[in-house]
Amino acid sequence: MERIIIVNRSTKTDGTIKLRFRLMDSGKLELFYSPGDKVPVKDLSKFEPTGELKPKVSVYNKELHATISKHIAAMHKAYEAMKQKGLDMTSAVFEEQIHSILNPIKETRANAGENIHDRFVRFAKSAHRDGVIGDARYKQFMVQMGKIERFLTIKGLSELTAQEFDSEILMQFRQFIMEEYKYVPRFKRIYKGMKKSAIPTEKLSINTLTSQLKIWQTFFNELERQDEIIKSPFKRLGTEKKKSIMHTMYDDPVFLRLDELKKLIVADVPEKYETTRDAFVLQCALGCRIGDFQRMSMKKVAVSPDGIPYVHYIPSKTAGSQETNSEIETPLVRYAFDIVKKTEFNLPILNYPYGVNGYNVKIKELLKICGVDREVKTFNEETRDNEYLPLYEAASTKLARKTHVDIMNKVQVNIYAAGLHRQGSAAVHRYTMMELADRFALMNVAFDQEDYRVNENLEVIFRDSSCHNSKSPH
């Protein structure tokens, strides 16, 4: 049985000291707790270390007596909860549990039954089953399933329902997912079974935080629509506060210029970076997201009737929400075709996009080796100011997609430039459609690559390098 005593090592006989407790169990475990209250030394001297009044004391500070009794009772409850939940027996966890007991979110339960974690899981699974969200989006929802479960466990709110999840708790949850990495050392048991790559190690960026909160906004909007809650906690925040927490800030576009991309294509790189170089410059030519790039195979390569090789796929991000089965069709410019022929999309580095030796890290190292160090501007959320870094430090798989978009954008004429239609006019898009051959011609110009054609066996049967001076390195 645990024993709780008041800790008083002060030699003071007057003034105030901080109230501090110690819980001991079987002589092996010690947990300390300080509520932060400062109490008069003379008043505290009238109590035994166990919190009981000393014999023959009739005049005492009743408010202090109530405070001591309240904290001791909370400590017993917190310790019992820690044992039942299997939490780490540390003073930090102990204080967190006591705080939850002394500061309950609600004094009375709303509707007994399904807690918010289980309701969110049911919402996510049905949305995935019904095609509202695709596989990639569902994985993002699964991440949030884990976050809300850990939040409820750590905060002692495991029975909290969606009806009770008010704006105050929303702000607490926002703080938790933004700084979850701080909880990892304090609650090791909770994070023990997680994949190393999934355990938070740093503060989330504002944009990532906002992206995750939008998932919860969608969830609560759906509950409101179904009359399961009266009003979403996001709407209860008020216009200005909601605007503040859902704020997104984007840096200036960071991309490779054409000359920098061509430098990578022809550079002599160490053997261990050849696969990374092939993967990265190929992704620049395709412009696809990393998830779609990982799933690319020779089955996704086709040849048009007039001999243009291209890749075709349905983007995983929108696969569940598309109204048709239309595919993205991206022609393969010559250097990209040569890489595809050589590797057949066998690019092992893509199996490890993250981690200390993953694709993202290798991209940075590749660009640094090749001297792609143009200074770019990024916003530092800690200092709240811009800082200037060499481009390779800002590089990632997203850089490939941004590079593709920028290079292609620079060879297209704005369809509203003639002034015949207002910006955004739907009629413009009904008048014309860019076909595969048109895109191929544009891409050849954009990427400064020669025109060529292949047969159904992917053998080059025609090439015209008269208009282009860049050669394929492969």
C-alpha positions in Angstrom: 0.0 0.0 0.0 1.3 3.4 -0.9 2.1 6.0 1.7 2.0 9.8 1.1 3.8 12.4 3.2 4.4 16.1 3.2 8.0 16.9 2.4 9.4 19.8 4.4 13.2 20.0 4.5 13.2 23.8 5.2 14.7 25.2 8.4 12.6 28.3 8.1 10.4 29.2 11.1 8.5 32.1 9.4 7.4 33.1 6.0 6.1 30.7 3.3 7.4 27.5 1.6 6.2 25.5 -1.4 3.9 22.6 -0.6 5.5 19.4 -1.7 4.5 15.7 -1.4 6.2 12.3 -1.7 4.5 9.0 -2.5 6.3 5.8 -1.5 5.3 2.2 -2.2 7.1 -0.8 -0.8 10.1 1.2 0.0 11.3 1.0 -3.7 9.2 3.6 -5.4 9.2 7.3 -4.8 7.1 9.8 -6.7 7.2 13.6 -6.0 4.5 16.1 -6.5 4.4 19.9 -6.0 1.2 21.7 -6.7 3.0 25.0 -6.6 1.1 26.4 -3.6 3.0 28.5 -1.2 1.8 28.0 2.4 2.7 29.7 5.7 5.4 27.8 7.6 3.7 28.3 10.9 0.4 26.9 9.6 2.1 23.9 8.0 3.8 23.1 11.3 0.5 22.2 12.8 0.2 19.1 10.5 1.8 15.7 10.7 3.8 14.6 7.7 0.8 12.4 6.8 -1.4 15.5 6.5 -3.3 14.9 9.7 -3.5 17.5 12.4 -1.0 17.1 15.3 -2.5 16.0 18.6 -4.2 18.7 20.7 -4.3 21.2 17.8 -7.6 23.0 17.7 -6.8 26.2 16.0 -5.5 25.7 12.5 -5.7 26.9 8.9 -8.9 25.2 7.6 -8.2 26.2 4.0 -4.8 24.7 4.2 -6.2 21.5 5.7 -8.7 21.2 2.8 -5.9 21.8 0.2 -3.7 19.1 1.7 -6.6 16.6 1.9 -7.5 17.4 -1.7 -4.0 16.9 -3.1 -3.5 13.7 -1.1 -6.8 12.2 -2.4 -5.8 13.1 -5.9 -2.4 11.5 -5.5 -4.0 8.2 -4.5 -6.3 8.3 -7.5 -3.5 9.2 -9.9 -1.3 6.4 -8.6 -4.0 3.9 -9.0 -4.8 5.1 -12.5 -1.1 4.8 -13.4 -1.0 1.2 -12.3 -4.2 0.4 -14.2 -3.0 2.1 -17.4 0.5 0.6 -17.2 2.1 4.1 -17.4 5.7 4.8 -16.5 6.2 5.4 -12.8 7.8 8.8 -13.0 7.1 12.0 -11.2 6.3 13.7 -14.5 3.6 11.2 -15.4 2.4 11.3 -11.8 1.9 15.1 -12.0 0.1 14.9 -15.4 -2.4 12.4 -13.9 -3.0 14.5 -10.8 -3.6 17.5 -13.0 -6.2 15.6 -15.0 -8.0 14.6 -11.8 -7.9 18.1 -10.2 -8.9 19.8 -13.4 -11.5 17.7 -15.1 -12.7 19.0 -18.5 -16.3 18.3 -17.5 -17.7 17.8 -14.0 -20.4 15.6 -15.4 -20.4 13.2 -18.3 -22.5 14.0 -21.3 -23.7 10.9 -23.1 -22.2 7.7 -22.0 -21.1 5.4 -24.8 -18.7 5.8 -27.8 -15.7 7.9 -27.0 -14.3 10.3 -29.6 -11.5 8.0 -30.6 -13.9 5.2 -31.5 -16.2 7.6 -33.3 -13.4 9.0 -35.4 -12.2 5.5 -36.3 -15.7 4.6 -37.4 -15.9 7.9 -39.4 -12.6 7.2 -41.1 -13.3 3.6 -42.0 -16.7 4.4 -43.5 -15.3 7.3 -45.5 -12.6 4.9 -46.9 -15.0 2.1 -47.6 -17.4 4.4 -49.4 -14.7 6.0 -51.5 -14.9 9.4 -50.0 -11.2 9.2 -49.2 -8.5 7.2 -50.9 -5.8 5.0 -49.5 -3.2 7.7 -49.1 -5.7 10.0 -47.3 -6.9 7.1 -45.1 -3.3 6.6 -43.9 -3.3 10.3 -42.8 -6.5 9.6 -40.9 -4.9 6.5 -39.3 -2.1 8.8 -38.0 -4.8 11.0 -36.3 -6.4 7.8 -34.8 -3.1 7.3 -32.9 -2.7 10.9 -31.9 -6.2 11.2 -30.4 -5.8 7.9 -28.5 -2.5 9.0 -27.0 -3.9 12.4 -26.1 -6.9 10.9 -24.3 -4.7 8.4 -22.4 -2.1 11.0 -21.3 -4.7 13.5 -20.3 -6.9 11.0 -18.5 -9.9 11.5 -20.8 -10.3 8.1 -22.3 -14.1 8.2 -22.0 -14.5 11.7 -23.6 -17.2 11.8 -26.2 -17.4 13.9 -29.4 -20.2 15.9 -27.7 -17.8 16.9 -24.9 -14.9 17.8 -27.2 -15.4 21.5 -26.9 -13.2 24.4 -28.1 -11.1 24.3 -24.9 -10.1 20.7 -25.4 -9.6 21.4 -29.1 -6.9 24.0 -28.2 -5.3 21.4 -25.8 -5.3 18.8 -28.5 -3.8 21.3 -31.0 -1.0 22.0 -28.5 -0.5 18.3 -28.0 -0.1 17.3 -31.7 2.2 20.3 -32.3 4.5 19.4 -29.4 3.9 15.7 -29.0 7.7 15.0 -29.1 7.9 16.5 -25.6 5.7 13.7 -24.2 7.8 10.8 -25.7 10.4 10.7 -22.9 7.8 11.1 -20.2 5.4 8.3 -21.5 7.9 5.8 -22.9 5.5 2.9 -22.4 2.8 4.5 -24.7 5.3 5.0 -27.5 7.1 1.7 -27.1 5.2 -0.3 -29.7 5.3 2.4 -32.4 7.5 2.3 -35.5 10.5 4.5 -34.9 9.7 6.7 -38.0 6.2 7.4 -36.5 7.4 8.7 -33.1 7.5 12.5 -33.1 10.9 13.9 -32.7 10.4 17.6 -33.3 7.8 20.4 -33.2 5.4 20.3 -36.2 5.5 23.1 -38.7 2.5 25.5 -38.8 1.5 24.1 -42.3 1.7 20.5 -41.2 -0.3 21.3 -38.0 -3.0 23.1 -40.0 -3.2 20.2 -42.4 -3.8 17.8 -39.6 -6.4 20.0 -37.9 -8.3 20.2 -41.2 -8.9 16.4 -40.9 -10.6 17.1 -37.5 -12.5 20.0 -38.9 -13.9 17.7 -41.6 -14.8 15.1 -38.9 -16.7 17.6 -36.7 -18.5 19.2 -39.7 -19.8 15.7 -40.6 -21.0 15.1 -37.0 -22.7 18.5 -37.1 -24.3 17.6 -40.4 -25.7 14.4 -39.0 -27.0 16.2 -35.8 -24.7 14.2 -33.5 -23.3 17.5 -32.1 -24.9 20.9 -31.9 -21.9 22.8 -33.2 -18.4 22.0 -34.2 -15.7 23.1 -31.7 -14.0 24.8 -34.6 -17.0 27.1 -35.0 -17.1 27.8 -31.3 -13.6 29.3 -31.4 -14.8 32.5 -33.0 -13.8 33.9 -36.4 -10.4 35.5 -35.4 -9.2 32.6 -33.2 -10.2 30.0 -35.8 -8.4 32.1 -38.5 -5.3 32.2 -36.3 -5.0 28.4 -35.6 -5.9 27.4 -39.1 -3.3 29.8 -40.6 -1.0 28.5 -43.3 2.2 30.2 -44.4 4.0 29.3 -47.6 7.6 30.1 -48.5 8.5 31.5 -51.9 8.5 28.7 -54.4 11.7 26.6 -54.3 12.5 24.6 -57.4 15.4 23.7 -59.7 16.1 25.9 -62.6 16.5 24.1 -65.9 20.3 24.6 -66.0 20.5 23.1 -62.4 18.4 20.1 -63.5 20.6 19.6 -66.6 23.7 19.8 -64.3 22.4 16.9 -62.2 21.5 14.9 -65.3 25.0 14.9 -66.8 27.0 15.1 -63.5 29.5 12.4 -62.6 28.4 11.3 -59.2 29.8 8.7 -56.8 28.3 5.2 -57.5 26.3 5.2 -54.3 24.4 8.2 -55.5 23.6 7.0 -59.0 20.3 5.5 -58.1 19.3 8.6 -56.1 20.2 10.7 -59.1 18.2 8.5 -61.5 15.2 8.5 -59.2 15.3 12.3 -58.6 15.7 13.5 -62.1 13.2 11.0 -63.3 10.7 12.3 -60.7 11.4 15.8 -62.0 10.4 14.7 -65.5 7.2 12.9 -64.2 6.1 15.5 -61.7 4.3 12.9 -59.6 4.0 12.6 -55.8 6.3 10.3 -54.0 3.5 7.8 -53.3 2.6 7.5 -56.9 6.3 7.4 -57.9 6.9 4.4 -55.5 4.1 2.5 -57.2 5.4 3.1 -60.7 6.3 0.1 -62.8 6.7 -0.9 -66.5 3.0 -1.8 -66.5 2.4 1.9 -66.3 4.4 2.6 -69.5 2.6 2.8 -72.8 3.2 4.0 -76.3 0.8 6.2 -78.3 -0.2 5.3 -81.9 2.3 7.9 -83.2 5.2 6.4 -81.1 5.2 8.7 -78.0 6.1 6.8 -74.8 4.3 7.9 -71.7 3.4 6.8 -68.2 -0.3 6.6 -67.1 -1.7 6.3 -63.5 -4.5 7.5 -61.3 -3.1 9.7 -58.5 -3.6 8.0 -55.2 -4.5 11.2 -53.4 -7.7 11.7 -55.5 -8.4 8.1 -56.5 -11.3 7.9 -54.1 -12.9 11.2 -55.0 -12.6 11.2 -58.8 -15.9 11.2 -60.8 -14.2 9.2 -63.6 -11.4 6.7 -64.0 -9.3 9.2 -66.0 -5.6 8.8 -65.7 -2.7 11.2 -65.7 -0.7 10.7 -68.9 2.8 12.1 -68.8 5.0 11.8 -71.9 8.6 10.6 -71.2 11.1 13.1 -72.4 14.3 11.5 -73.8 16.4 11.5 -70.7 13.5 10.1 -68.6 12.9 7.4 -71.2 16.5 6.3 -71.0 16.4 6.0 -67.2 13.1 4.0 -67.4 14.7 1.7 -70.0 17.8 1.2 -67.9 16.1 0.7 -64.5 12.6 -0.5 -65.3 11.6 1.5 -62.2 13.8 -0.7 -60.1 14.9 2.1 -57.8 15.5 0.7 -54.3 16.1 4.1 -52.7 12.3 4.7 -53.1 11.6 2.0 -50.6 13.1 4.3 -47.9 11.8 7.9 -48.4 12.5 8.9 -44.8 15.0 8.2 -42.1 18.7 9.1 -41.8 19.7 7.3 -44.9 16.4 7.7 -46.8 15.6 9.2 -50.2 15.0 12.7 -48.8 18.4 12.8 -47.1 20.1 11.4 -50.2 18.6 14.1 -52.4 20.1 16.8 -50.2 23.5 15.0 -50.3 23.2 14.6 -54.1 22.5 18.3 -54.7 25.3 19.3 -52.4 27.8 17.0 -54.2 26.7 18.5 -57.5 27.1 22.1 -56.3 23.5 23.0 -56.5 23.8 25.6 -53.7 21.9 28.6 -54.9 20.6 30.6 -52.0 16.9 30.3 -51.3 14.6 32.0 -48.7 12.8 29.9 -46.1 10.7 31.0 -43.1 12.0 30.0 -39.7 9.0 29.4 -37.4 11.2 29.6 -34.2 12.7 33.0 -35.0 9.6 34.2 -37.0 11.9 35.5 -39.6 13.2 34.5 -43.1 16.6 32.8 -43.3 18.6 32.1 -46.4 19.9 28.5 -47.0 21.7 26.7 -49.9 19.1 25.1 -52.1 20.3 21.5 -51.2 19.3 22.1 -47.6 15.7 22.7 -48.7 15.6 19.8 -51.0 13.2 16.8 -50.7 10.9 14.7 -52.9 8.6 17.7 -53.1 11.3 19.6 -54.9 11.0 17.3 -57.9 7.3 17.9 -58.2 7.8 21.7 -57.8 10.6 21.6 -60.4 8.4 19.9 -62.9 5.5 22.3 -62.5 7.8 25.4 -62.8 9.6 24.1 -65.9 6.4 23.3 -67.6 4.7 26.5 -66.6 7.4 28.6 -68.2 6.7 27.3 -71.8 2.9 27.6 -71.7 1.0 30.7 -72.9 -1.6 32.0 -70.5 -4.9 31.1 -72.2 -6.5 34.4 -71.0 -3.7 36.6 -72.3 -5.6 37.5 -75.5 -8.4 39.0 -73.4 -11.2 37.1 -75.2 -12.5 35.6 -72.0 -12.4 36.6 -68.3 -10.1 34.8 -65.9 -11.6 31.4 -64.9 -14.1 31.2 -67.7 -15.3 27.7 -68.2 -15.9 28.3 -71.8 -12.1 28.4 -72.5 -11.8 24.8 -71.4 -14.7 23.7 -73.5 -13.0 25.1 -76.6 -9.8 23.2 -76.5 -8.0 20.2 -75.0 -4.3 19.6 -74.9 -3.6 16.2 -76.4 -0.6 13.9 -75.6 1.3 15.0 -78.7 0.9 18.6 -77.6 2.2 17.9 -74.1 5.1 16.0 -75.5 6.1 18.9 -77.7 5.8 21.3 -74.8 7.8 19.0 -72.5 10.6 18.6 -75.1 10.9 22.4 -75.3 10.6 22.9 -71.6 13.2 20.3 -70.6 15.4 21.0 -73.7 15.2 17.4 -75.0 15.3 16.0 -78.5 12.2 14.8 -80.2 12.0 11.0 -80.7 9.6 8.1 -81.3 9.6 4.5 -80.2 7.9 1.2 -81.3 5.8 -1.0 -79.1 8.9 -2.7 -77.9 10.2 0.6 -76.6 13.0 0.7 -79.2 13.9 4.2 -80.5 12.9 4.4 -84.2 13.3 8.1 -84.8 15.1 11.0 -83.2 15.5 14.7 -84.1 18.2 16.5 -82.2 18.4 19.5 -84.5 16.6 21.8 -82.1 18.1 20.6 -78.9 21.7 20.5 -77.6 21.3 18.6 -74.4 22.2 14.9 -74.5 21.0 12.0 -72.4 23.7 10.8 -69.9 22.4 7.3 -70.0 
